[in-house]
Amino acid sequence: MSIVSISMPEELVTRLDEFADDHGYSGRSEVVRQSARNLLSEFENEQEENEELASVVIALFDYGLSHVEQQLMQLRHEHNNLVVSNDHCHTNGPYCMELFVLDGSMEDISTFIRKVRAVSDIDSVDHLLVSPDKIPPITAESEHPLVG
């Protein structure tokens, strides 16, 4: 197995070690390997490559960093054809959360998420992908949990 050296803030290293201990990993290397696998597989589903998808992208950042919010709004306008909705929220503590609802191709959504992740000083970026074509329509006869 290859050895890779990476730099990260001490706080993140501490959190990795705590996560490894709390979740039964053998150490931080195993957590980083699993995280890398998850990140790499995120957009590799070839079935969804040509489908129209819906996505929610959430970026969390410090309230005092107005340049982050400005960069996110620049991305929002740059990808106006992709962004269906956008909401700015204040969370507990000194954090802001920017939530984007997207509707488009895997390629366009992937590009948007990469650009959001590239904004400096964002604490975390998370997302959810949904393929509306794979969701069965809700009818009166269906046994959908939301239909009484």
Backbone as a ProteinNet text record, in pm:
[ID]
protein_1_A
[PRIMARY]
MSIVSISMPEELVTRLDEFADDHGYSGRSEVVRQSARNLLSEFENEQEENEELASVVIALFDYGLSHVEQQLMQLRHEHNNLVVSNDHCHTNGPYCMELFVLDGSMEDISTFIRKVRAVSDIDSVDHLLVSPDKIPPITAESEHPLVG
[TERTIARY]
84.8	0	89.6	53.8	130.6	106.5	207.2	194.2	181	78.4	51.4	56	129	137.8	45.3	-37.6	-127	-115	-148.2	-148.9	-292.9	-319.5	-452.6	-441.2	-538	-535.4	-541.9	-476.9	-471.7	-611.9	-704.4	-842.1	-905.6	-879.1	-934.2	-871.2	-742.4	-674.9	-736.6	-760.3	-821.8	-960.7	-1038.6	-1173.7	-1168	-1071	-1054.9	-1025.4	-933.8	-898.4	-1018.5	-1094.5	-1213.5	-1317.4	-1335.8	-1431.6	-1390.2	-1261.3	-1210.6	-1237.4	-1209.1	-1232.3	-1380.5	-1463.5	-1607.1	-1677.5	-1623.3	-1692.6	-1619.8	-1522.4	-1458.6	-1358.7	-1306.9	-1202.6	-1069	-976.8	-846.4	-760.5	-793.8	-718	-759.9	-694.7	-732.2	-707.6	-608.4	-582.4	-702	-763.5	-880.1	-996.8	-1013.3	-1120	-1094.4	-970.4	-936.1	-954	-913.6	-932.9	-1081	-1164	-1308.1	-1366.8	-1323.3	-1371.9	-1332.6	-1210.7	-1165.2	-1247.4	-1274.2	-1357.9	-1496.4	-1554.2	-1687.8	-1687	-1587.6	-1580	-1561.7	-1475	-1449.8	-1570.3	-1644.4	-1759.7	-1883.6	-1878	-1991.9	-2055.3	-1973.5	-2024.1	-1990.2	-1960.1	-1918.9	-2031.6	-2152.4	-2262.8	-2298.9	-2257.7	-2277.9	-2425.2	-2510.1	-2652.8	-2712.5	-2664.7	-2721.1	-2654.3	-2553.4	-2476.5	-2561.7	-2656.7	-2737.6	-2876.5	-2903.9	-3033.8	-3035.7	-3154.1	-3173	-3186.7	-3116.8	-3115.6	-3157.6	-3201.7	-3225.4	-3121.1	-3078.6	-2976.5	-2996.8	-2959.2	-2952.7	-2806.5	-2753.1	-2614.2	-2615.9	-2545.7	-2542.4	-2398.3	-2374.4	-2242.4	-2253.2	-2164.8	-2162.9	-2035.3	-2049.9	-1932.3	-1953.5	-1845.2	-1847	-1920.1	-2005.4	-2088.1	-2006	-1889.6	-1808.9	-1736.3	-1750.4	-1674.2	-1763.4	-1781.2	-1871.5	-1819.7	-1686.8	-1634	-1683.1	-1709.7	-1761.6	-1902.3	-1985.9	-2122.2	-2121.5	-2032.4	-2022.6	-1982.1	-1886.1	-1842.7	-1953.4	-2028.4	-2138.4	-2248.6	-2276.2	-2378.2	-2329.3	-2199.5	-2144.5	-2164.4	-2139.5	-2162.5	-2310.5	-2396	-2540.1	-2583.1	-2531.8	-2567.4	-2500.9	-2379.8	-2307.6	-2380.6	-2449.1	-2519.5	-2670.9	-2719.8	-2860.8	-2953.7	-2908	-2990.3	-2999.8	-2910.7	-2904.9	-2972	-2956.7	-3005.8	-3154.7	-3235.2	-3379.8	-3418.8	-3347	-3377.6	-3250.5	-3249.5	-3133.1	-3182.8	-3129.5	-3171.5	-3049.4	-3050	-2942.8	-3001.1	-2938.1	-2988.5	-2877.5	-2917.2	-2823.2	-2848.8	-2742.7	-2756.2	-2708.1	-2713.3	-2661.9	-2515.5	-2476.8	-2338.9	-2313.3	-2189	-2152.8	-2150.6	-2248.2	-2243.2	-2358.1	-2328.4	-2428.8	-2435.8	-2554.2	-2572.5	-2634.7	-2571.3	-2624.5	-2676	-2802.7	-2864.7	-2904.9	-2862.1	-2894.6	-2975.2	-3083.1	-3158.7	-3127.2	-3077.9	-3034.2	-3120.1	-3129.5	-3200.1	-3122.2	-3060.2	-2979.3	-2908.2	-2809.2	-2733.3	-2629.7	-2583.3	-2479	-2354.7	-2319.8	-2200.7	-2214.2	-2329.2	-2350	-2352.8	-2419.7	-2426.6	-2287.9	-2212.1	-2076	-1988.7	-1999.9	-1921.9	-1956.1	-2084.8	-2128.6	-2073	-2084.3	-2036.4	-1885.6	-1811.5	-1665.5	-1631.8	-1704.9	-1679.5	-1712.9	-1820.8	-1854.7	-1745.6	-1699.9	-1593.7	-1462.8	-1442.7	-1318.9	-1319.2	-1434.6	-1441.1	-1366.9	-1270.3	-1191.5	-1276	-1242.8	-1304.3	-1443.2	-1485.6	-1609.7	-1574.9	-1652.1	-1625.3	-1665.8	-1780.9	-1822.8	-1918.6	-1916	-2008.8	-2065.1	-2195.4	-2260.3	-2367.6	-2408.7	-2510.9	-2588.8	-2701.4	-2787.7	-2830.4	-2821.6	-2865.9	-2991	-3086.2	-3209.6	-3239	-3278.5	-3319.9	-3472.1	-3532.9	-3679.9	-3740.7	-3668.6	-3721.1	-3737.5	-3665.7	-3671.8	-3774.1	-3838.4	-3939.2	-4074.9	-4141.3	-4271.3	-4372.4	-4460.9	-4562.1	-4655.8	-4704.6	-4798.5	-4939	-5014	-5153.8	-5238.7	-5366.8	-5457.7	-5448.8	-5416.1	-5410.8	-5275.1	-5174.3	-5041.1	-5033	-4941.2	-4919.5	-4801.2	-4802.8	-4695.5	-4716.1	-4609	-4625.7	-4689.5	-4684.5	-4744.5	-4888.7	-4934.9	-5072.8	-5154.1	-5261.6	-5339.6	-5427.5
-117.1	0	123.7	223.8	347.7	432.8	510.3	605	743.9	816.9	951.2	1046	1152.8	1252.8	1369.4	1409.8	1523.4	1620.8	1745.4	1847.6	1881.4	1896.3	1937.9	2001.3	2087	2152.4	2049.7	2081.9	1991.6	1954.4	2049.5	2023.3	1912.4	1912.4	1809.9	1673.8	1672	1546.6	1489.9	1576	1532.7	1475.3	1544.2	1495.5	1361.2	1344.7	1215.6	1104	1130.2	1028.8	993	1093.2	1067.8	988.5	1024.9	954	807.7	785.3	648	566.9	623.8	554.5	526.4	627.6	615.5	518.5	497.6	417.2	287.1	249.9	119.6	109.1	220.2	215.8	187	128.6	96	220.5	329.1	453.6	555.2	669.5	778.7	743.1	659.9	621	547.9	459.8	387.4	483.2	582.3	681.6	761.7	803.8	882.8	798.4	670.6	582.7	568.7	545.1	531.5	661.7	773.2	903.5	926.7	889.7	905.2	817.2	693.1	604.8	665.3	716.1	776.8	897.5	981.9	1101.4	1064.6	968.3	928.4	860.1	784.5	713.7	802.1	918.7	1009.4	1033.5	1057.2	1094.6	991.8	868.7	768.3	678.1	701.6	615.5	641.5	552.5	571.7	571.9	503	500.7	639.8	719.7	851.7	958.3	919.3	1015.7	1093.9	1028.8	1094.4	1133.2	1111.1	1144.1	1287	1342.1	1469.3	1436.4	1509.4	1483.7	1607.9	1585.7	1694.5	1678.8	1790.2	1785.2	1897.4	1870.6	1972.9	1982.9	2103.6	2127.8	2224.2	2187.6	2268.5	2306.7	2436	2485.7	2555	2520.5	2577.9	2659.8	2785	2870.5	2969.7	3030.2	3124.5	3252.2	3298.9	3417.2	3540.7	3556.8	3677	3682.4	3582.3	3576.6	3614.4	3743	3789.7	3754.1	3737.1	3700.5	3562.3	3473.9	3340.7	3354.4	3430.2	3450.8	3517.3	3611.7	3679.2	3580.3	3494.2	3394.9	3294.7	3254.5	3160.7	3224.5	3352	3419.5	3437.5	3456.1	3463.8	3330.3	3218.8	3086.6	3064.8	3111	3096.8	3164.9	3285.6	3358.5	3299	3250.6	3186.6	3060.5	2991.7	2866.8	2885.3	3000.1	3033.2	2931.7	2870.4	2770.3	2639.8	2618.2	2495.7	2513.4	2631.1	2657.2	2691.3	2603.2	2621.1	2710.6	2693.8	2768	2783.9	2887.2	2915.5	2977.9	2934.2	2988.8	3010.2	3119.8	3152.7	3147.3	3068.7	3050.9	3077.7	3117.9	3130.7	3013.3	2941.2	2823.5	2856.6	2758.5	2778.8	2817.3	2905.7	2950.6	3050.2	3069.6	3175.1	3126.4	3045.5	2986.5	3030.3	3033.5	3053	2924.4	2896.5	2781.6	2831.9	2796.1	2829.4	2700	2698.1	2578.9	2606.7	2519.8	2531.6	2409.5	2430.3	2322.2	2328.9	2218.2	2213.8	2116.6	2141.3	2052.3	2052.6	1938.6	1934.4	1803.2	1804	1682.6	1655.4	1531.7	1492.7	1579.6	1602.8	1682.5	1824.8	1887.1	2024.1	2031	1935.2	1932.1	1908.8	1816.6	1788.6	1912.8	1984.1	2105.7	2208.8	2227.3	2323.4	2285.3	2158.9	2114.7	2132.8	2101	2121.5	2268.7	2357.3	2500.9	2549.8	2497.6	2534.9	2485.5	2363.4	2308.4	2385	2449.8	2524.3	2661.3	2707.2	2836.8	2824.6	2914	2905.6	2946	2891.7	2922.4	2862.6	2769.7	2697.1	2579.8	2564.4	2457	2320.9	2313.8	2185.2	2206.7	2111.3	2108.1	1967.4	1957.5	1827.1	1834.6	1719.2	1720.1	1589.2	1595.8	1480.8	1482.1	1367.8	1354.2	1267.4	1306.4	1229.8	1222.5	1104	1087.3	1085.7	1198.9	1202.9	1095.8	1052.3	949	814.9	793.2	665.8	666.1	779.4	787.2	753.8	649.9	614.9	725.5	749.5	853.4	815.1	914.6	891.4	901.5	795.2	794.7	755	771.3	735.7	587	505.2	360.2	312.8	396.8	351.1	337.4	253.4	232.8	313.9	438.6	529.9	571	580.3	612.4	749.5	839.9	970.8	977	870.9	867.9	784.7	841.4	776.1	668.5
0	0	0	-80	-86.6	37.5	72.7	182.9	122.7	167.2	117.7	236.2	221.4	326.9	291.8	388	364.8	481.6	455.5	559.8	593.1	722.3	765.4	902.5	935.4	1066.8	1179.8	1290	1404.9	1453.4	1449.9	1493	1408.8	1278.7	1191	1220.8	1248.2	1284.1	1413	1509.7	1635.6	1610	1526.9	1494.9	1422	1331.2	1261.3	1360.6	1453	1553	1639.9	1682.6	1764.1	1685	1558.9	1474.2	1458.3	1433.1	1417.6	1543.6	1659.6	1786.6	1809.5	1785.2	1811.4	1717.7	1597.2	1496.3	1460.4	1539.3	1522.3	1408.7	1360	1257.8	1324.7	1248.7	1304.7	1325.2	1258.4	1274.6	1171	1174.6	1082.8	937	908.4	768.8	709.4	789	739.9	715.1	801.1	782.5	655.1	634.8	515.7	389.6	392.2	276.1	242.2	345.6	321.6	268.6	323.7	276.4	131	95.4	-43.3	-137.1	-95.6	-177.6	-198.9	-90.6	-99.9	-192.4	-179.3	-262.5	-409.2	-436.8	-575.4	-639.4	-559.6	-615.9	-627	-565.7	-561.6	-698.1	-797.8	-928.9	-1036.1	-996.1	-1093.4	-1140.5	-1097.1	-1136.6	-1282.8	-1370.6	-1514	-1552.5	-1478	-1508	-1499	-1406.7	-1385.7	-1472.5	-1548.9	-1625.8	-1724.9	-1789.3	-1890.8	-1840.2	-1713.2	-1656	-1604.5	-1601.7	-1533	-1384.3	-1301.4	-1158.7	-1081.6	-961.1	-866.7	-756.4	-701.6	-597.9	-498.5	-374.4	-271.8	-231.7	-232.2	-193.4	-75.3	31.5	153.1	182.9	199.6	236.6	372.1	463.9	597.8	612.8	661.1	675.4	788.8	833	943.3	903.8	993.1	970.5	932.4	988.3	966.9	834.4	751.3	626.4	508.3	488.9	382.8	243.9	228.7	96.4	52.9	148.2	114	55.4	123.8	75.4	-62.6	-83	-213.3	-323.3	-293.8	-393	-423.3	-320.1	-341.4	-426.8	-403.3	-485	-629.3	-646.1	-780.9	-853.7	-783.1	-841.7	-871.2	-781.5	-801	-930.5	-954.8	-1076.3	-1199.8	-1183.6	-1293.9	-1341.2	-1248.9	-1279.8	-1264.8	-1307.9	-1292.9	-1359.4	-1469.3	-1537.7	-1459	-1364.2	-1284.8	-1148.1	-1088.6	-953.2	-958.8	-901	-896.8	-779.4	-668.4	-546.9	-465.6	-382	-298.4	-169.6	-55.7	72.6	160.2	232.5	326.3	467.1	555.9	691.8	792.6	911.4	1022.8	1116.5	1149.8	1234.9	1375.4	1463.5	1598.8	1592.4	1677.9	1678.9	1568	1536	1440	1295.2	1255	1121.5	1032.6	904.6	800.9	719.8	668.5	582.1	452.2	342.8	210.9	150.8	111.4	57.2	-87.5	-176.6	-318.3	-361.5	-434.3	-496	-645	-699.5	-838.7	-918.3	-1047.3	-1138.4	-1269	-1302.3	-1424.1	-1441.6	-1527.9	-1557.7	-1448.9	-1442.9	-1348	-1367.8	-1493.5	-1524.5	-1469.6	-1492.8	-1445.1	-1292.5	-1230.1	-1083.9	-1025.5	-1084.1	-1037.1	-1047.1	-1156.7	-1176	-1069.6	-1043.3	-942.7	-805.2	-767.5	-636.1	-624.9	-729.7	-726.4	-705.8	-771.5	-756.4	-615.7	-557.5	-419.9	-325.4	-344.8	-258.5	-272.7	-386.3	-410.4	-343.3	-293.8	-225.9	-93.2	-72.5	50.7	171.2	285	414.1	434.7	349	375.4	466.3	574.4	669.8	616.7	548.6	493.4	377.6	286.1	173.5	168.4	165.2	156.7	49.6	-0.1	-104.6	-105.7	-172.5	-192.9	-338.5	-405	-543.7	-548.3	-630.8	-647.8	-796.6	-841.8	-980.5	-985.8	-1024.3	-1027	-1116.9	-1220.7	-1310.6	-1240.4	-1129.5	-1059.2	-946.2	-922.6	-817.3	-878.9	-830.1	-888.2	-862.1	-959.3	-938.5	-825.2	-752.9	-643.5	-700.2	-681.4	-723.6	-605	-617.5	-508.9	-476.5	-576.8	-556.2	-503.1	-510.4	-470	-318.8	-277.1	-134.4	-89.2	-121	-83.3	61.4	141	283.2	308.3	211.5	232.3	186.9	123.1	76.9	175.5	226.1	330.2	288.2
[MASK]
++++++++++++++++++++++++++++++++++++++++++++++++++++++++++++++++++++++++++++++++++++++++++++++++++++++++++++++++++++++++++++++++++++++++++++++++++++

